[in-house]
Amino acid sequence: MCTVTVVRRGRDTLISMNRDEQRTRHGEQPPAPWPHGNLTAPRDGPAGGTWMGLTPQGNWACLLNSYAPYTPPAPAPSRGGIVPELLLADDTQAAALAAMDVARYRPFRLLLGRYGTWELFHWDGQALQREAHSDGADFIVTSSSWNADAVLPARHAAFAQWQALGRPYDAQGIPLIHRWQEVGGERSGILMARPESHTTSLTQIILTQDAAPAMRYWPVAQLAPVSLQQPAL
């Protein structure tokens, strides 16, 4: 359960990711240098992995759960180890992913990129599918463990509405789509709140040509819901 957008804002490419987790899961840590290797990433409390990472060279990755019906043949390692393994690989990230035994893992979606270009991969338990993308067109990928047939179209429709409204941002540079939660729609919003799970944080990577990449982070307590019907511009 997560949502990632890739958008251009002036000279910047913004990769923004809402992390959704079970309320019973222990806390997370904000972005910091990784314990081993040249990487900045937030950190999952109990498992010690991450869902998003950035290198000083501007290579980046985001990982979302997929809910394709597949069970690994043996106890599955945490998917939270995939991002650091790929970003710290000696080879290119795509080559490192191709060499990885993805069949050990439960299904996932993975974005791998750098300034100007990126790729979306989907391990669905049968094959590792790949889509190549380049900056220019806004993009969203999202997942939901609950009522996906209704939630995912609603989120894509909200993203299209955000675009139609002129792609508004808040004063902190957060695309307002990442704070989207209509009254009565808390269970399907991108800023999601359900009895058993909720959005825990938003992490954003900023890539600017000829400038150092940066990563920013907001815990959910700093993310007020916004209705796109009457956006707080």
Buried (B, 14 or more C-beta within 10 A) or exposed (E): BBBBBBBBEEEBBBBBBBBBBEEEEEEBEBBEEBEEBEBBBBBBEEBEBBBBBBBEEBBBBBBBBBBBEBEBEEEEBEBBBBBBBBBBBEEEBBEBBEEBEBBEBBBBBBBBBBBEEBBBBBBBBEEBEBEEBEBEEBBBBBBBBBEEEEBBEBBEEBBEBBBEEEBBBBEEEBBBBBBBBBEEBBBBBBBBBBEEBBBBBBBBBBBBEEEEBBBBBBEBEEBEBBBBEEBEE
